[in-house]
Amino acid sequence: MKARKLLLNVLVVAVFLACFGVGAVHAQVPGVVPDLSIWAGNWFKVKLTSTVYHYSNIGVKPTPGYTLSESAGTSYIKITDWDTTTDPENPSLVADVYAKESGIWVPAGAVNIYYFAGSNLKFVGSAQVKEVSGTSLSLLFVFTGKRNTTNTGFIMDGTTKLSTMGSAIFEIDDFPGSTERWAGSAKLSGPMVPVSKLPPELQGL
């Protein structure tokens, strides 16, 4: 009886310490921007789709009169840095985007995702991309993360992911003489993936 009671007490203490340890690791301080450096060095495999109106020129109705859905296929995003020094009042995650062109994965640009609110494992950030070609894209990201029990890395079973909850896209055709333009929204989502699951040409980056 005493042995069973002693064992029960040991188990209770062990559970308490385990819970306290995990809680301490993920503790957040209200009013303080969380440390998002744990996201740096990680990759996401994402798909981007857009829903847009097409206009043949300004001053005319859209053609057709309803939105068109388009897919940009699969891209990869690598979080390269948690930048708190360039603009301390507006820290951001720095991300490199890679897309496939002519069968080869190439850099498609870099973007800063500015932290807005949330904890280090569930937060919202915004990004805006403007290209000289006439494309403007604004995205509101949601990052959702789940860490392993030792807090040494993310769990990559689909629960750690990024997605968007709002967006706006404006595009003017950069082909000489064209008057076409598009306006609408875009949706991006995808899971975090291990380096071993990346295309070979991206694994060394």
Secondary structure, DSSP 8 states (H G I E B T S, - for coil): -HHHHHHHHHHHHHHHHHHHHHHHHT---TTS----GGGTT-EEEEEEEEEEEEESSTTS--SSSS-EEEEEEEEEEEEEEEE-SSSTTS-EEEEEEEEEETTEEEEEEEEEEEEEEEETTEEEEEEEEE-TTSEEEEEEEEEE--B-TTSSSB-TTTTSEEEEEEEEEEEE--STT---EEEEEEEEEEEEE-GGGS-GGGTT-
